[in-house]
Amino acid sequence: MWLLLLTYSCLLIFIAGLVWRIYKYASLPVHLRWELYPVAHEIGKPYGGSYLEDEGWWRRPRKTNLLGESTVFLREIIFFREYFHSNRRFWSFVYPFHLGLFLLAAWAIMLLIGAILTLNGLTVSAAAANPWLQLTYYLTLISGIAAFVLGIFGTVGLLFKRSIDEDLRNYTAPIDYFNLLGIVLIFLTGLLFWVLEDPTFGMARGFMQGLLSFKPSLAGPLMTTNIVLLVMFLAYMPFTRMMHYVAKYFTYHKVRWDDEPNIKGSKLERKLKELLAQSESWSAPHIRPGKSWAEQAAGSGAAEDKEAPK
């Protein structure tokens, strides 16, 4: 029963932490735009350019291509194309590492589907006669095994690459090694419990069924270790830099591709006015302490003010 209670608690912490992190990102001040083109949602400008270059753009309704933006974003999430083009050797470990994490999530979903079907009274014999249930069974096997193998390969490769590559080593903090070691232990214990305890993932489906029915189920020592590591990692993750997968959405949609015009009376204008009304407490040759940012921008600078005739 303690394993179920631990899992419930860690899942609640993960969900609360995820919601808190999304809220923090969404409530940040207006960003500084990158001005990088082409912008994925632009229409008719695949090689760069902006609607701001069109004559009289302010007289026409602004049109954006949500499908184009979503396609580019999903392509980056699924294939990590920027890593591939900028550092292919690093990508050869980054990609299997993340693919292992994606497949681990898919494995958990397959286990959940199998548990729901079992709770609805479907037996092993019924599953053998139902092609959809067979598909769920084999997808569970494929996703689980592939997740463990790819995850181990990618994580060990990243640990090795970050240890020997001087450029990467300079940007790798001790906590990064700790996080990678924790992840490789999750994949390794998962692979071991599949090989030694649960070759069909029947026990894992039973645990998932117990989560849904609030009833404890049989779990071997390796599977118990894997579950403890996994759920504790989930509870820990929202409060670390590993939440960059949430930040990535805001980086693309609110920094790289946000070209919303600042029109009089708009929501953007209101936000910018609020930011410009904030005052500064520090000083420099070009900054006058105590003035708002709007006054700083409109003024001529502290150095020139001193030289101005009284």
SERO-4910 file (N, C-alpha, C, O; in steps of 0.05 Angstrom, whole numbers):
BEGIN
 pado doro    nc1    nc2    nc3   cac1   cac2   cac3    cc1    cc2    cc3    oc1    oc2    oc3
  Met    A     17    -24      0      0      0      0     17     25      0     10     46    -11
  Trp    A     41     23     13     58     47     14     67     56    -13     71     80    -18
  Leu    A     70     36    -32     79     43    -59     58     59    -73     64     78    -88
  Leu    A     32     52    -69     11     67    -81      9     95    -70      6    115    -85
  Leu    A     12     98    -44     10    124    -31     33    142    -40     30    166    -45
  Leu    A     57    130    -43     80    145    -53     75    155    -82     81    177    -89
  Thr    A     64    137    -98     59    144   -126     38    166   -128     41    185   -143
  Tyr    A     16    164   -112     -5    185   -113      8    212   -104      2    232   -117
  Ser    A     23    212    -83     35    236    -73     54    249    -93     52    273    -98
  Cys    A     71    233   -106     90    244   -125     76    254   -150     84    274   -161
  Leu    A     55    240   -159     40    250   -182     26    276   -176     26    294   -194
  Leu    A     16    280   -152      3    305   -145     23    328   -144     18    350   -153
  Ile    A     47    322   -133     68    342   -133     77    350   -161     81    373   -167
  Phe    A     79    329   -178     87    334   -206     67    352   -220     74    372   -233
  Ile    A     41    346   -217     20    361   -231     20    390   -220     18    409   -235
  Ala    A     21    393   -193     21    420   -181     46    435   -190     44    459   -197
  Gly    A     69    422   -191     93    436   -199     92    443   -229    102    465   -236
  Leu    A     81    426   -245     78    432   -274     60    456   -278     67    474   -294
  Val    A     38    457   -265     19    479   -267     32    505   -258     30    526   -270
  Trp    A     46    503   -235     60    527   -225     81    537   -244     84    561   -248
  Arg    A     96    519   -256    117    527   -275    106    540   -300    116    560   -310
  Ile    A     84    528   -311     71    540   -334     61    568   -328     63    586   -344
  Tyr    A     49    571   -304     39    597   -296     61    617   -294     58    640   -303
  Lys    A     84    609   -283    107    627   -280    117    637   -307    123    660   -311
  Tyr    A    119    618   -326    128    625   -353    108    644   -367    115    663   -379
  Ala    A     82    637   -364     61    652   -378     58    680   -367     49    698   -381
  Ser    A     66    684   -341     62    711   -329     87    728   -329     87    749   -317
  Leu    A    108    719   -343    132    735   -345    127    761   -362    108    761   -378
  Pro    A    143    782   -358    139    807   -373    143    802   -403    153    781   -411
  Val    A    134    822   -419    138    820   -448    168    817   -454    184    831   -443
  His    A    174    799   -471    201    792   -478    214    812   -497    200    829   -509
  Leu    A    240    810   -501    254    824   -522    254    806   -546    263    783   -545
  Arg    A    244    815   -569    241    798   -592    268    792   -605    287    809   -604
  Trp    A    270    769   -617    295    761   -630    297    772   -659    319    776   -669
  Glu    A    275    778   -671    275    787   -699    289    768   -718    305    776   -734
  Leu    A    283    743   -715    295    722   -732    274    713   -753    251    708   -746
  Tyr    A    282    713   -778    263    705   -799    275    682   -815    299    679   -816
  Pro    A    258    665   -827    229    668   -829    214    660   -804    223    643   -788
  Val    A    192    674   -799    174    667   -777    154    646   -787    143    648   -809
  Ala    A    151    625   -771    137    601   -780    108    606   -788     96    592   -804
  His    A     95    626   -775     67    631   -782     63    652   -803     40    659   -809
  Glu    A     84    662   -815     81    681   -837     70    667   -862     76    644   -867
  Ile    A     54    680   -877     42    669   -902     55    682   -926     55    707   -928
  Gly    A     65    666   -944     76    676   -969    105    685   -966    115    699   -985
  Lys    A    119    679   -944    147    688   -940    163    665   -929    174    667   -907
  Pro    A    166    643   -944    180    620   -934    210    624   -930    222    610   -914
  Tyr    A    222    644   -943    251    648   -942    258    673   -925    281    683   -927
  Gly    A    239    684   -911    244    707   -894    226    730   -901    208    728   -918
  Gly    A    229    752   -887    212    775   -891    190    775   -871    186    757   -855
  Ser    A    175    797   -871    154    801   -851    131    816   -863    134    830   -883
  Tyr    A    108    813   -851     84    828   -860     89    858   -856     76    875   -869
  Leu    A    108    866   -839    114    894   -835    126    907   -859    127    932   -861
  Glu    A    136    891   -878    148    901   -903    126    907   -924    132    921   -943
  Asp    A    102    897   -919     80    901   -939     69    929   -936     64    939   -914
  Glu    A     64    942   -958     53    969   -958     25    969   -947      8    953   -955
  Gly    A     21    987   -928     -6    989   -916    -15    965   -900    -39    959   -899
  Trp    A      4    951   -888     -4    927   -873    -24    933   -851    -40    915   -844
  Trp    A    -23    957   -839    -40    963   -817    -69    967   -825    -87    968   -808
  Arg    A    -74    969   -852   -101    973   -861   -116    947   -866   -140    946   -869
  Arg    A   -101    925   -865   -112    898   -871   -112    880   -847    -94    883   -830
  Pro    A   -131    862   -845   -131    843   -822   -106    826   -824    -98    817   -845
  Arg    A    -94    821   -801    -69    805   -801    -76    775   -802    -94    766   -788
  Lys    A    -62    761   -820    -67    732   -824    -42    717   -816    -20    724   -823
  Thr    A    -46    695   -801    -24    678   -793    -31    649   -800    -54    641   -803
  Asn    A    -10    633   -803    -13    605   -810     -6    587   -785     17    581   -780
  Leu    A    -27    580   -770    -23    564   -746    -13    537   -753      3    525   -738
  Leu    A    -22    525   -775    -12    498   -783     18    498   -788     32    480   -780
  Gly    A     27    519   -802     56    521   -808     72    524   -783     93    511   -781
  Glu    A     63    540   -764     77    543   -739     77    517   -723     98    509   -712
  Ser    A     55    503   -722     53    478   -707     71    457   -720     83    441   -706
  Thr    A     72    457   -746     88    437   -760    118    440   -754    132    421   -748
  Val    A    127    465   -755    156    470   -749    162    463   -720    183    452   -714
  Phe    A    144    470   -701    148    465   -673    149    435   -667    166    426   -653
  Leu    A    129    420   -678    128    392   -673    152    377   -686    163    358   -675
  Arg    A    161    387   -709    184    375   -722    209    378   -705    226    360   -704
  Glu    A    211    401   -692    234    405   -674    232    388   -649    252    377   -640
  Ile    A    208    385   -638    205    369   -614    210    339   -620    223    326   -604
  Ile    A    201    330   -643    203    301   -649    231    294   -659    241    272   -651
  Phe    A    243    311   -675    269    303   -688    293    319   -678    315    312   -684
  Phe    A    289    341   -663    311    357   -653    329    366   -676    353    361   -675
  Arg    A    317    378   -696    331    385   -720    353    406   -715    374    405   -728
  Glu    A    349    424   -696    370    444   -692    395    432   -680    417    440   -687
  Tyr    A    392    413   -662    415    398   -652    429    383   -675    453    383   -677
  Phe    A    412    371   -693    423    356   -715    440    373   -733    462    364   -742
  His    A    431    397   -739    446    415   -757    469    429   -744    489    435   -757
  Ser    A    467    434   -718    488    450   -704    510    432   -692    533    440   -691
  Asn    A    503    408   -682    522    391   -669    513    362   -672    500    351   -654
  Arg    A    519    350   -695    509    323   -701    519    302   -682    504    283   -676
  Arg    A    543    304   -673    554    284   -654    539    285   -628    533    264   -616
  Phe    A    533    309   -619    518    311   -594    489    302   -598    477    289   -580
  Trp    A    478    308   -621    451    299   -628    448    269   -627    427    258   -620
  Ser    A    470    254   -634    468    225   -634    463    213   -607    456    190   -605
  Phe    A    467    229   -586    460    220   -558    436    235   -548    419    223   -534
  Val    A    433    260   -555    410    276   -547    384    264   -557    364    261   -543
  Tyr    A    384    256   -582    359    245   -594    350    219   -582    327    217   -574
  Pro    A    367    198   -580    358    174   -567    351    178   -537    333    164   -527
  Phe    A    364    197   -524    357    203   -496    328    213   -494    313    203   -478
  His    A    322    233   -510    295    244   -510    274    224   -521    252    223   -512
  Leu    A    282    209   -542    264    189   -553    258    168   -532    235    159   -530
  Gly    A    278    161   -516    273    142   -494    253    153   -474    235    139   -464
  Leu    A    255    179   -468    235    192   -449    207    192   -462    188    187   -448
  Phe    A    205    199   -488    179    199   -501    167    171   -501    143    168   -495
  Leu    A    183    151   -506    173    124   -507    166    114   -479    148     98   -476
  Leu    A    180    124   -459    173    117   -431    145    127   -424    130    114   -411
  Ala    A    139    152   -433    112    163   -429     92    147   -445     70    141   -435
  Ala    A     99    139   -470     80    122   -486     76     95   -473     53     85   -473
  Trp    A     97     84   -461     94     58   -447     75     60   -424     58     43   -419
  Ala    A     77     82   -408     59     87   -386     30     89   -396     11     80   -383
  Ile    A     26    103   -418     -1    106   -430    -12     78   -438    -35     72   -434
  Met    A      5     62   -451     -4     35   -459    -11     18   -435    -30      3   -436
  Leu    A      5     20   -414     -2      6   -389    -28     15   -378    -44     -1   -368
  Leu    A    -33     41   -379    -58     52   -369    -82     42   -385   -102     34   -374
  Ile    A    -79     41   -412   -101     31   -429   -106      2   -422   -129     -7   -420
  Gly    A    -84    -14   -420    -87    -42   -413   -100    -46   -386   -117    -64   -383
  Ala    A    -94    -29   -366   -106    -31   -340   -136    -24   -341   -152    -38   -328
  Ile    A   -143     -4   -357   -172      3   -360   -187    -19   -373   -210    -26   -364
  Leu    A   -176    -31   -393   -189    -53   -407   -193    -77   -388   -214    -90   -388
  Thr    A   -173    -83   -371   -175   -105   -352   -196    -99   -331   -212   -117   -324
  Leu    A   -198    -74   -322   -218    -67   -302   -246    -68   -313   -265    -70   -298
  Asn    A   -248    -66   -339   -275    -68   -352   -282    -97   -359   -301   -102   -374
  Gly    A   -267   -116   -348   -275   -144   -350   -264   -160   -374   -273   -182   -379
  Leu    A   -245   -148   -388   -234   -163   -411   -212   -182   -401   -193   -173   -388
  Thr    A   -214   -207   -408   -196   -228   -399   -174   -232   -420   -174   -221   -441
  Val    A   -155   -249   -412   -133   -255   -430   -143   -269   -456   -134   -263   -478
  Ser    A   -163   -287   -452   -174   -300   -476   -188   -281   -494   -187   -284   -519
  Ala    A   -202   -261   -482   -216   -241   -499   -195   -224   -513   -199   -216   -536
  Ala    A   -173   -218   -500   -152   -202   -513   -140   -217   -537   -134   -204   -557
  Ala    A   -138   -243   -535   -126   -258   -557   -144   -257   -581   -134   -261   -604
  Ala    A   -169   -254   -577   -188   -253   -600   -194   -225   -611   -208   -222   -631
  Asn    A   -184   -205   -597   -189   -178   -605   -164   -165   -616   -144   -162   -601
  Pro    A   -164   -157   -641   -139   -145   -653   -131   -119   -640   -107   -114   -638
  Trp    A   -150   -103   -630   -143    -78   -617   -129    -83   -590   -110    -69   -583
  Leu    A   -138   -103   -576   -125   -110   -551    -98   -122   -555    -79   -117   -540
  Gln    A    -96   -138   -576    -69   -148   -584    -50   -125   -590    -27   -126   -583
  Leu    A    -60   -106   -605    -44    -83   -612    -34    -68   -587    -10    -60   -585
  Thr    A    -52    -64   -568    -44    -52   -542    -22    -67   -528     -3    -56   -518
  Tyr    A    -25    -94   -528     -6   -111   -515     22   -108   -528     42   -105   -514
  Tyr    A     23   -110   -554     49   -109   -568     61    -80   -567     85    -77   -566
  Leu    A     44    -60   -569     54    -33   -566     66    -28   -539     86    -13   -536
  Thr    A     54    -40   -518     65    -38   -491     93    -51   -491    112    -39   -480
  Leu    A     96    -74   -502    122    -87   -503    143    -71   -519    165    -66   -509
  Ile    A    135    -62   -542    154    -47   -560    162    -21   -547    186    -15   -546
  Ser    A    143     -6   -537    149     21   -526    166     18   -501    185     34   -496
  Gly    A    160     -2   -484    175     -5   -459    204    -13   -464    222     -1   -453
  Ile    A    207    -34   -480    234    -44   -486    251    -23   -500    274    -18   -493
  Ala    A    239    -10   -520    254     10   -535    261     34   -518    282     46   -520
  Ala    A    243     41   -499    248     64   -481    272     58   -464    290     75   -460
  Phe    A    273     34   -452    295     27   -434    322     26   -450    342     37   -440
  Val    A    322     13   -473    347     10   -488    357     37   -498    380     44   -494
  Leu    A    339     52   -512    348     78   -522    355     98   -500    374    113   -502
  Gly    A    340     96   -478    345    114   -456    372    110   -443    387    129   -437
  Ile    A    380     84   -440    406     78   -429    428     87   -448    447    100   -439
  Phe    A    425     81   -473    445     89   -493    448    120   -493    471    130   -492
  Gly    A    426    134   -495    428    163   -496    438    176   -471    455    195   -473
  Thr    A    429    167   -448    438    179   -423    468    174   -417    482    192   -410
  Val    A    476    149   -421    505    142   -417    522    158   -437    543    168   -430
  Gly    A    512    161   -462    526    177   -482    529    206   -474    550    218   -478
  Leu    A    507    217   -463    508    245   -454    527    249   -430    542    269   -429
  Leu    A    527    230   -412    546    231   -389    575    230   -399    592    246   -391
  Phe    A    580    212   -418    606    209   -429    614    234   -445    637    244   -442
  Lys    A    596    244   -462    602    267   -478    607    292   -462    625    308   -467
  Arg    A    591    296   -441    594    320   -424    619    318   -407    630    338   -398
  Ser    A    629    294   -403    653    290   -387    679    295   -402    698    305   -391
  Ile    A    679    288   -428    704    289   -444    705    314   -462    727    322   -469
  Asp    A    682    325   -469    681    349   -486    686    374   -469    670    380   -452
  Glu    A    708    388   -474    715    411   -457    693    433   -459    687    445   -439
  Asp    A    683    438   -483    663    459   -486    638    452   -470    627    469   -456
  Leu    A    629    427   -472    605    419   -457    610    417   -427    593    424   -410
  Arg    A    634    409   -419    641    406   -391    640    433   -377    633    435   -354
  Asn    A    648    454   -391    648    481   -379    619    491   -373    615    508   -356
  Tyr    A    600    480   -387    572    488   -383    555    467   -368    531    470   -366
  Thr    A    568    447   -357    554    425   -343    560    428   -313    582    425   -304
  Ala    A    538    433   -298    541    436   -269    538    408   -256    528    389   -268
  Pro    A    547    405   -231    545    379   -218    516    369   -217    512    344   -219
  Ile    A    497    387   -215    469    378   -214    460    365   -240    443    348   -240
  Asp    A    473    373   -262    467    360   -288    476    331   -288    461    314   -299
  Tyr    A    499    325   -277    508    298   -275    490    282   -257    483    259   -262
  Phe    A    481    294   -235    463    281   -216    437    274   -230    427    251   -227
  Asn    A    426    292   -246    401    287   -260    403    265   -280    386    247   -282
  Leu    A    425    265   -295    430    244   -315    434    217   -302    424    196   -312
  Leu    A    448    216   -279    451    191   -265    425    180   -255    420    156   -256
  Gly    A    408    198   -245    381    189   -236    365    178   -259    351    158   -255
  Ile    A    366    190   -282    351    181   -305    361    154   -315    345    136   -322
  Val    A    388    151   -316    398    125   -326    391    103   -307    388     80   -315
  Leu    A    389    108   -281    380     88   -262    351     80   -266    344     56   -263
  Ile    A    335     99   -274    307     92   -281    306     73   -305    292     53   -304
  Phe    A    320     80   -326    320     63   -350    333     36   -343    323     15   -352
  Leu    A    354     35   -328    368     10   -323    351     -8   -305    350    -32   -312
  Thr    A    339      2   -284    322    -15   -268    297    -24   -283    287    -46   -279
  Gly    A    288     -7   -302    265    -16   -319    273    -39   -337    258    -58   -339
  Leu    A    297    -37   -349    306    -59   -366    310    -85   -350    303   -106   -359
  Leu    A    321    -82   -326    326   -106   -309    300   -119   -300    298   -143   -299
  Phe    A    281   -103   -292    256   -115   -283    240   -128   -306    226   -147   -302
  Trp    A    244   -117   -330    232   -131   -353    245   -157   -359    232   -177   -364
  Val    A    272   -158   -358    287   -182   -364    283   -204   -342    279   -227   -348
  Leu    A    284   -195   -317    286   -214   -295    259   -220   -281    256   -241   -268
  Glu    A    241   -201   -282    216   -204   -266    190   -204   -282    171   -218   -275
  Asp    A    190   -188   -303    164   -183   -316    167   -181   -347    164   -160   -358
  Pro    A    173   -204   -361    178   -203   -390    154   -194   -407    158   -186   -429
  Thr    A    130   -197   -396    106   -188   -412     94   -163   -401     74   -153   -412
  Phe    A    106   -151   -381     95   -127   -368     68   -132   -355     53   -113   -351
  Gly    A     62   -157   -349     36   -163   -336     35   -152   -308     15   -142   -299
  Met    A     58   -154   -294     59   -143   -266     57   -112   -267     45   -100   -249
  Ala    A     69   -100   -287     67    -71   -289     39    -62   -295     30    -42   -284
  Arg    A     25    -77   -312     -4    -71   -317    -20    -74   -292    -39    -59   -287
  Gly    A    -13    -95   -276    -27    -99   -250    -23    -76   -231    -42    -68   -217
  Phe    A      1    -65   -231      6    -42   -214    -11    -18   -223    -22     -4   -207
  Met    A    -12    -14   -249    -28      8   -260    -57      4   -253    -72     23   -247
  Gln    A    -66    -21   -255    -94    -27   -248    -99    -21   -218   -120    -11   -211
  Gly    A    -79    -27   -201    -81    -21   -173    -83      9   -168    -97     18   -150
  Leu    A    -68     25   -184    -70     54   -181    -98     64   -187   -108     82   -173
  Leu    A   -111     52   -207   -138     61   -215   -159     51   -195   -179     65   -191
  Ser    A   -155     28   -184   -175     16   -166   -169     20   -136   -183     11   -119
  Phe    A   -146     33   -130   -138     38   -103   -133     12    -87   -140     11    -64
  Lys    A   -122     -7   -101   -116    -33    -89    -87    -41    -95    -79    -40   -118
  Pro    A    -72    -48    -75    -44    -56    -79    -42    -81    -96    -60    -98    -94
  Ser    A    -21    -84   -111    -16   -107   -128     12   -118   -124     29   -105   -111
  Leu    A     17   -141   -135     43   -153   -132     64   -138   -148     59   -130   -171
  Ala    A     87   -133   -135    109   -119   -148    135   -130   -138    140   -131   -113
  Gly    A    153   -140   -156    179   -150   -148    197   -128   -139    191   -105   -142
  Pro    A    220   -136   -127    239   -115   -117    250    -97   -138    253    -73   -133
  Leu    A    256   -108   -162    267    -91   -183    245    -71   -194    251    -48   -199
  Met    A    221    -82   -197    199    -64   -206    193    -43   -185    188    -20   -192
  Thr    A    193    -51   -160    188    -31   -138    209     -9   -139    203     14   -136
  Thr    A    235    -17   -142    256      2   -144    252     21   -167    256     45   -165
  Asn    A    244     10   -190    240     26   -214    217     46   -210    219     69   -217
  Ile    A    195     37   -197    172     55   -192    180     77   -173    173    100   -178
  Val    A    194     70   -152    202     91   -132    220    112   -145    216    136   -141
  Leu    A    240    103   -161    257    122   -175    241    139   -194    246    163   -196
  Leu    A    223    127   -209    208    141   -229    190    162   -217    190    185   -226
  Val    A    174    155   -197    155    174   -186    169    196   -170    160    219   -170
  Met    A    191    189   -157    206    210   -142    219    229   -162    221    253   -156
  Phe    A    228    219   -185    239    236   -205    217    255   -216    223    278   -221
  Leu    A    193    245   -220    171    262   -230    165    284   -211    160    307   -219
  Ala    A    165    278   -184    160    299   -164    182    320   -163    178    343   -157
  Tyr    A    206    311   -170    230    329   -169    232    346   -194    242    369   -192
  Met    A    224    336   -217    230    349   -242    218    377   -246    233    394   -256
  Pro    A    194    383   -237    183    410   -242    199    433   -229    196    456   -237
  Phe    A    216    426   -211    231    447   -196    261    448   -205    278    458   -191
  Thr    A    266    437   -229    293    436   -239    293    449   -267    273    456   -278
  Arg    A    317    450   -279    321    460   -306    310    441   -327    308    448   -350
  Met    A    303    417   -318    293    397   -337    265    404   -347    254    391   -365
  Met    A    253    425   -336    227    435   -346    230    452   -371    212    466   -379
  His    A    254    450   -384    258    466   -408    239    457   -431    235    472   -450
  Tyr    A    226    433   -428    207    426   -449    182    443   -448    169    446   -468
  Val    A    176    454   -424    154    474   -423    164    501   -432    150    515   -447
  Ala    A    188    508   -424    199    534   -433    202    536   -463    201    557   -474
  Lys    A    206    512   -476    211    512   -505    186    524   -519    189    538   -539
  Tyr    A    162    517   -510    138    528   -523    139    559   -522    135    572   -542
  Phe    A    145    570   -499    145    599   -496    168    611   -512    166    633   -522
  Thr    A    191    597   -513    214    608   -528    207    610   -557    214    630   -570
  Tyr    A    194    591   -568    187    591   -597    164    610   -602    166    628   -620
  His    A    142    608   -587    118    622   -593    118    651   -583    105    669   -594
  Lys    A    132    656   -561    131    682   -549    157    698   -551    158    721   -543
  Val    A    178    686   -562    203    700   -566    211    700   -596    215    721   -608
  Arg    A    214    676   -607    224    674   -634    204    683   -655    210    696   -675
  Trp    A    178    676   -650    158    680   -671    137    701   -664    118    704   -680
  Asp    A    140    714   -642    120    734   -635    126    761   -649    144    775   -642
  Asp    A    110    767   -670    113    792   -684     87    808   -683     80    822   -702
  Glu    A     74    806   -660     49    821   -657     54    851   -657     72    860   -643
  Pro    A     40    867   -673     45    896   -674     34    910   -649     14    902   -637
  Asn    A     48    931   -642     40    947   -619     22    969   -628     30    991   -636
  Ile    A     -4    962   -628    -25    980   -639    -38    996   -615    -41    985   -594
  Lys    A    -44   1020   -620    -56   1037   -599    -82   1024   -588    -99   1016   -604
  Gly    A    -83   1023   -562   -107   1011   -549   -105    981   -546   -124    969   -535
  Ser    A    -84    968   -555    -82    939   -554    -73    930   -527    -64    945   -510
  Lys    A    -76    904   -522    -66    891   -497    -36    894   -495    -26    898   -473
  Leu    A    -22    891   -518      7    894   -517     15    921   -509     34    925   -494
  Glu    A      2    942   -519      8    969   -511      5    974   -481     21    987   -469
  Arg    A    -17    962   -470    -21    965   -441      1    952   -425     11    964   -405
  Lys    A     10    928   -433     32    915   -419     58    931   -421     73    933   -402
  Leu    A     63    942   -445     88    957   -448     87    983   -432    108    991   -421
  Lys    A     64    995   -430     62   1020   -413     67   1014   -384     80   1029   -370
  Glu    A     57    990   -375     62    983   -347     92    978   -342    102    986   -321
  Leu    A    105    966   -361    134    961   -358    150    987   -359    169    991   -344
  Leu    A    142   1005   -377    156   1031   -380    152   1049   -356    168   1067   -351
  Ala    A    130   1044   -341    125   1060   -317    142   1052   -293    143   1067   -273
  Gln    A    155   1029   -295    172   1020   -273    197   1038   -271    207   1047   -291
  Ser    A    206   1043   -246    229   1060   -242    254   1044   -237    252   1020   -230
  Glu    A    277   1057   -240    302   1044   -236    315   1055   -211    314   1079   -205
  Ser    A    329   1036   -196    342   1044   -171    372   1045   -174    387   1053   -155
  Trp    A    382   1038   -197    411   1038   -202    418   1061   -221    401   1072   -235
  Ser    A    443   1068   -223    451   1090   -240    475   1083   -256    490   1064   -250
  Ala    A    479   1098   -278    501   1095   -296    503   1121   -312    485   1138   -309
  Pro    A    524   1125   -328    526   1150   -343    502   1156   -360    496   1179   -365
  His    A    488   1135   -368    464   1139   -385    438   1134   -371    417   1135   -383
  Ile    A    439   1129   -345    415   1122   -329    412   1142   -306    431   1147   -291
  Arg    A    388   1153   -303    383   1171   -281    366   1157   -260    343   1150   -265
  Pro    A    377   1152   -236    362   1136   -216    336   1150   -207    335   1175   -206
  Gly    A    316   1134   -202    290   1145   -193    271   1151   -216    248   1156   -211
  Lys    A    281   1152   -240    264   1157   -263    252   1132   -274    263   1110   -270
  Ser    A    229   1134   -288    217   1111   -300    231   1104   -326    247   1121   -337
  Trp    A    226   1080   -337    239   1073   -362    230   1091   -385    245   1098   -403
  Ala    A    205   1100   -383    195   1119   -404    210   1145   -403    216   1157   -423
  Glu    A    215   1154   -378    230   1179   -375    259   1176   -383    271   1194   -395
  Gln    A    270   1152   -377    298   1147   -386    300   1148   -416    319   1160   -427
  Ala    A    280   1135   -430    281   1135   -459    277   1162   -471    289   1169   -492
  Ala    A    260   1178   -458    255   1205   -469    276   1225   -462    280   1245   -476
  Gly    A    292   1220   -440    312   1239   -432    338   1236   -448    340   1219   -466
  Ser    A    356   1254   -442    381   1254   -457    404   1240   -442    427   1240   -452
  Gly    A    399   1229   -418    420   1215   -403    430   1232   -381    430   1257   -382
  Ala    A    440   1219   -360    449   1233   -336    473   1251   -342    475   1273   -331
  Ala    A    492   1240   -358    516   1256   -364    510   1282   -378    521   1302   -371
  Glu    A    491   1281   -397    485   1305   -412    468   1324   -395    470   1348   -399
  Asp    A    452   1313   -376    436   1330   -359    454   1348   -342    447   1371   -337
  Lys    A    476   1337   -333    495   1352   -317    507   1375   -332    513   1397   -322
  Glu    A    511   1370   -358    523   1391   -375    503   1412   -385    511   1433   -395
  Ala    A    478   1405   -382    457   1424   -393    457   1450   -377    462   1450   -352
  Pro    A    453   1473   -390    453   1499   -376    429   1500   -356    407   1491   -362
  Lys    A    434   1513   -333    413   1516   -314    399   1542   -317    381   1549   -302
***
